[in-house]
Amino acid sequence: MFQLDYMDHSPLYEQIKEKIKALIISGAMKPDEKVPSVRELAQSLTINPNTIHKAYKELELEGYIYSVRAKGSFVTPIYNKINQARKDNLLLELDKLVAELAYMNVPKEQLIARIEELYGRGRQKNND
């Protein structure tokens, strides 16, 4: 599925969370698709199951996956993924990034072009 970077200074659970998010956002994992079980992923990556569990809990809190008792975890369909608090946090991060890029004299047109390019890519993947 993916590999962890043990040279990276970020915690393993965070690497797992980010890699699964990337798979979901890219469309590699489809809505309602079963996510590997904690045990399966822990064996595959040879790490403690508690680490996987922590990553899954955060993904669930952010609205990327949902759990069904005795069935496992699944990718949340896009129409259920709209989590206002998460959107607000991401927009706040974007505000900070735009402010810093403006401070660095990156032209507004370049930022707009980049956003349009990325937004178009994201919309295409969600429509596939």
N, C-alpha and C positions, 0 to 999 in steps of 0.2 A: 504494500500500500504506500508506504513512505519510510524514510529513514530519519533518525535523529542525528543532530550534530552535537557530539559530545564536547567539541571544542568551543561551542557557543556558550556564552555566559548566562543565557536566559534559562530559567528552570525547565526541566523536561516536560512538565505538565503544560506549560505555556507553549512550548514548541509543538506539542501534540495538538493542542487547541487551535493554534494558528494554521497548522497543516490541514486539519480537518475543515476548518473554515474556508481555506483556499480551495479545497476540493469541492465544497458545496457551492461556493461563489462561482467557480469556473464551470460548474455544471457537470463535473466528473461524477458527483454523487447527486442523484435525482431525488425529488420530493418523495417522501415516504419510503425511501430505500433504507434498508436495515444497515445500521452502523455496526462494525465488528464488535462483538461482545468485549467486555472489560478483560475477561480471561484470555480470549483469543488474541487481542491486541497486545496484552502484557506478555504472552508467550512469544508472539511474533517479534516484539521489540526487546525481549528479555529484560523487562523492567518490572518493578513492583506494581501489582494491580491497583493499589491505592493512588498511584500517580495517574493512571488512566482514568480512574473514577473521578478524581479532582478535575481533570480536563473536561470530562463529560458533564459534570455538574455545572461548570462555567459555561459550556456551550449551551446547556439547557437554559441557564439563567439569561443568556444573551439571545435566546430564541432560535438558535440554529438547529437544535435537535429536540426531540421529545421522547419520553420514556413510556413504555407500556409494561405494566407489572407482568412478570413471568414471560415476557416476549422479547424485551430488549429496547434498544434505542434506535430511533429513526430520524431521517432528515425531515425537518419541518417544512411543509409546503409554503411557498412564497406568500400566499394570502394570509397565512397564520403567522408569518415571521415578523409582521410589522409590530415592532416593539418601540413605542414612543420614547421611552427613556434611553434606549440604545441609540436611536436616531438622533436624539438631542445631544448625546455624548459625542457621536461621530461628527455632527455639525460643529460642535464646539472645537473639536480637534482640527477640523477643516479651517475654521476661523483663525486658529493659532498659526496653522501652516501658511495660509494666505497672507497673514500679517507679516510673518517672517520673510516670506518670499518677496513681498512688496518692499520690505526694508532692504532686501538684497538687490533691489532694482530690477527684478524680473518683470518684464513687460506684461501688462494686464492681458493683452491679446494672446501671449504665450500661455498664460494660465487658463484662459477661457478655451483655447484650442485643445489644451491637454485634458481639461475636464470633459469637453465634448467628445474627444477621442475615447477616453476611458468609459464615459457614460454609455456611448454607443456600443462598445465591446461588451459591457455588462448586460445591456438590454438584449443584445443578440443571444448571449448565452442563456439568459432566462427564457427566451422565446423558443429555443431549440427543443 
